[in-house]
Amino acid sequence: MSTLKVTNIAGLTGSSTDVMEGLAKVWCNLNGTGTISIRDSFNTSSIRDDGSGNYAVIINNNMNSNAYSVSGSVVGSSGGSYYSFVASNGANSQMATTEYEFTTIHASGAIGDQDRVSTSVHGDLA
């Protein structure tokens, strides 16, 4: 096994900006059932349960603006269930520099808690 140690990473243009732009600035893998909890995360200070199937991720180091990209995935709690992830459609429909909300929705249209939810944010930090 080898170890790579570097002080600076630069893109093809000589600037580190293009390399840093593509990295996730926030990500969170959470258990969204019962007492919700974070399994693992980056730049996430906490999560909030906003009701059945509605969650919020509280960002540790704020985003520059609320014009960032949120993506996520959901694995249904029971076999054969298909769920979707809807960003900024939480209880308060909020995307802020300090937090973002999302909802997990079953294929039938029912909103519900799920045990395996992952989410990430791409954009500029403040």
N, C-alpha and C positions, 0 to 999 in steps of 0.2 A: 504494500500500500504506500502511496506517495502523498505528500502534503504540499499544497500550493499556498505560499504566503506572499501577499502583495500589499503594497501601501496604497496604490491608486489603480483604479480601473478606468481606462479611457475607451471611448467608442472609436469608430473608424475616422470620424472627423477630428479626433484629438480631444474631444470634449467628453466628460463623464456624463453629461446630461442625457444623451440618447440612450445610454445603458441604463441609467436610473429610472427613466420614464416608464419602462416596461415592467418594472418590478411591482409586486403587490405591496401596497403601503399598509394595509390592514388585512388580516384574515382570521377566521375563527371557525373552529369545529366544535359544535355544541350538542349536548343532550337536551332536547326541547320538551321532554315529558316529565311529569311530576315536579320535583324541585329542579328547575333547569340548572345546568352547570356547563362550564367550559371544559372541554377535553384537552384542547391545545389551542394556542392563538399567538398572534403577533400584533403588537400595537393596539391591543384591546384591553381596556381597563376593567370592564365588566359587561354583563348582559342583563337585559331586563325582560321579564315576562309581562307582556301587555294584554294578556287574555288568550283564549284558545287560539292557537296557531299564529299569534302575533308576537313578534319579538323585536328587541332593539339591541344593537351592539354599540357600546359606548367606546369612542375612540380615545386612546391614551394621548397621542400627539396629534393635534387637530389637523384636519385637511385645510388647504388654502381657501377653498370655496366649496359650495355644495354642488358644483358641476363635475362630480367624479362618477366613475362607473362602478356599479355594484353587480356582482354575479353570485350565483349560489346553486347548490344542489341539495336535494332531499332524498333520503331513502326511507320509504314507508315503514311504519312500525309493524305491519303485518304483511306476509307474503302475498304477492299478486296485487298490491296496492300501488297506484301511480299518483305521485304528488308533484306539484310544481312549486317553484320558488318565485315570489313576486316581491321585488324590491320597492321600497317607498310606498307600500300599500298597507302599512301597519295601522294600528289603532288611531294614530294621529297623522298618518301619511306624511312623514317627515324625513327629509334628508338634510342634515345640518353639518357644519364643519366638525361638530363634536360627537355626532351619533347618526345612525341610520336605522330605519325600521323595515321589517319585511314580514311577509305572511306565507304560510305553507297551506296549500289548497289541494284537496283530493281531486281526482279526475271527475268525480260526481259534482264538484263545485263546492263541497263542504270544506270549511276551514277547520283545521285541527292540528293539535300538537304532534310533533314527530320526534323520534329519538335520535336520528342522525341527520344533522343539518350542517352544511358547510357554506361559508360565504367569504368573499374577498372583495377588496376595493382597489381600484387603480385610479391614480390621479396625482395631484401635487400636494405635498405636505406644506403646512404654513411655514 
